[in-house]
């Protein structure tokens, strides 16, 4: 006896009600994403065009807040610091992280111990990291004093009190904390490379550095893209390290956008200016996320 398949119209409701428990459980998360994140983002962008001070005020003034923002020397220094910190952080994090991962990928002894030691700083909060490196870079009892105690009396290393290089002192702390995570991501990517590729390169007499540069790294493209997004998001929201190490000083030499927004909203009580700065930070995040989403998902659809 042959069975006649049910019409497509009668099958659709059945598929719609599949996994009802999972769909119901996802409702709070979806509502949270829509109301809290999307709603808060739209609310921030809208009120960045208003004359809000201590409290939100729906008195629209066009692009005045953005004109004041970009005419502020403090914001200009904050953007400059973010660019310097961002470029150096991207380059050094990727290079150091990949080199450490390549070394650990050689199946060395005590690999788990070394991996744990390298990843441990990432478990600390940025405030703790900033305070630790504030002490380490302090000329009275840090690196400078230790080196001078060895007999090098003319040695000078005080980046946190030098306006020209203070951002590099913050960079050192950021690299110390974040490089371990990058190393683990790179190591996971290296462990995903087929062993036959290494065997074939050895048989053909290809040097190891060429194998890494022309074969392994292109195959690790998804890992590099994900790593870039993680590093870029950390650059945009840089705040804790600056507050813990320098509080924006000396003067305003180590200001960053996140600190500018905080000061505008809670110290100067100028919500409109803070919202404008937040919107520009959001724009910076979108500049990173949109190309990443296109490369990750657009390429798959075309494939």
Buried (B, 14 or more C-beta within 10 A) or exposed (E): EEEEEEEEEEEEEEEEEEEEEEEEEEEEEEEEEEEEEEEEEEEBBBBBBBBBBEEBEEEEEEEBBBEBBEEBEBBBBBBEBBEBBBEBBBEBBBEBBBBBBBEBBEEEEEBEEBBEEBBEBBEBEBEBBBBBBBEBBBBEEBBBEEBBEEEEEEBEBBBBBBEEBBBBBBBBBBBBBBBBBBBBBBBEBBEEBEEEEBEEBEEEEBEEEEBBEEBBBEBBEEBBBBBBBBBBEBBBBBBBBBBBBBEBBEEBBBBBBBBBBBBBBEEEEBBBBBBBBBBBBBEBBEEBEEBBEEEEEEEEEEE
